[in-house]
Amino acid sequence: MANALEELKDKLRDLRAGFEGSLKGADDAAALQAVRDRFLGRKSGALTALLKSLGGLPPEARRERELSSTS
């Protein structure tokens, strides 16, 4: 249970680092749009895929995550 949650946190940390790095390298509107599509796209964005993976977490891990986010 904790392992799945830690793995998710690691993926989120990596995603954020990749986003920030890509954003720093975006030097025009087209590059900025490409970063947006890559990370925030509704169908194939990296964040979208990560959020979809939340459903695969064991129920205990989801419950633990909900409790930790409310405190």
C-alpha positions as CSV (number, residue, x, y, z in Angstrom):
1,M,0.0,0.0,0.0
2,A,2.6,2.5,1.0
3,N,4.8,1.4,-1.8
4,A,2.2,2.2,-4.4
5,L,1.7,5.6,-2.9
6,E,5.5,6.3,-2.8
7,E,5.7,5.2,-6.4
8,L,3.0,7.7,-7.3
9,K,4.7,10.5,-5.4
10,D,8.0,9.7,-7.3
11,K,6.2,9.8,-10.6
12,L,4.6,13.1,-9.7
13,R,7.9,14.5,-8.6
14,D,9.5,13.4,-11.9
15,L,6.6,14.8,-13.9
16,R,7.0,18.2,-12.2
17,A,10.7,18.3,-12.8
18,G,10.2,17.4,-16.5
19,F,7.5,20.1,-16.8
20,E,9.6,22.8,-15.2
21,G,12.6,21.9,-17.4
22,S,10.5,21.9,-20.5
23,L,8.9,25.1,-19.6
24,K,12.3,26.8,-19.1
25,G,13.2,25.7,-22.6
26,A,10.1,27.0,-24.2
27,D,11.2,30.2,-26.0
28,D,8.1,31.0,-28.2
29,A,4.4,30.4,-28.3
30,A,4.7,27.2,-30.3
31,A,7.1,25.7,-27.9
32,L,4.9,26.7,-25.0
33,Q,1.9,25.1,-26.7
34,A,3.9,21.9,-27.2
35,V,4.8,21.8,-23.5
36,R,1.1,22.3,-22.6
37,D,0.0,19.5,-24.9
38,R,2.7,17.1,-23.7
39,F,1.9,17.5,-20.0
40,L,-1.7,18.8,-19.8
41,G,-3.3,17.4,-22.9
42,R,-6.7,15.9,-22.3
43,K,-6.1,12.7,-24.1
44,S,-2.4,12.0,-24.0
45,G,-1.0,14.4,-21.5
46,A,1.4,13.1,-18.9
47,L,-0.6,14.5,-16.0
48,T,-3.8,13.0,-17.5
49,A,-2.1,9.6,-17.6
50,L,-0.9,9.9,-14.0
51,L,-4.4,10.9,-12.8
52,K,-5.9,7.9,-14.7
53,S,-3.5,5.7,-12.8
54,L,-5.0,6.7,-9.5
55,G,-7.8,4.3,-10.1
56,G,-5.3,1.4,-10.1
57,L,-4.1,2.2,-6.5
58,P,-5.3,-0.2,-3.9
59,P,-8.3,1.1,-1.9
60,E,-6.1,1.4,1.2
61,A,-3.7,3.6,-0.5
62,R,-6.4,5.8,-1.9
63,R,-7.9,6.1,1.5
64,E,-4.5,6.9,3.0
65,R,-3.9,9.6,0.4
66,E,-7.3,11.2,1.0
67,L,-6.7,11.3,4.7
68,S,-3.2,12.8,4.3
69,S,-4.5,15.5,2.0
70,T,-7.2,16.7,4.4
71,S,-4.9,17.3,7.3
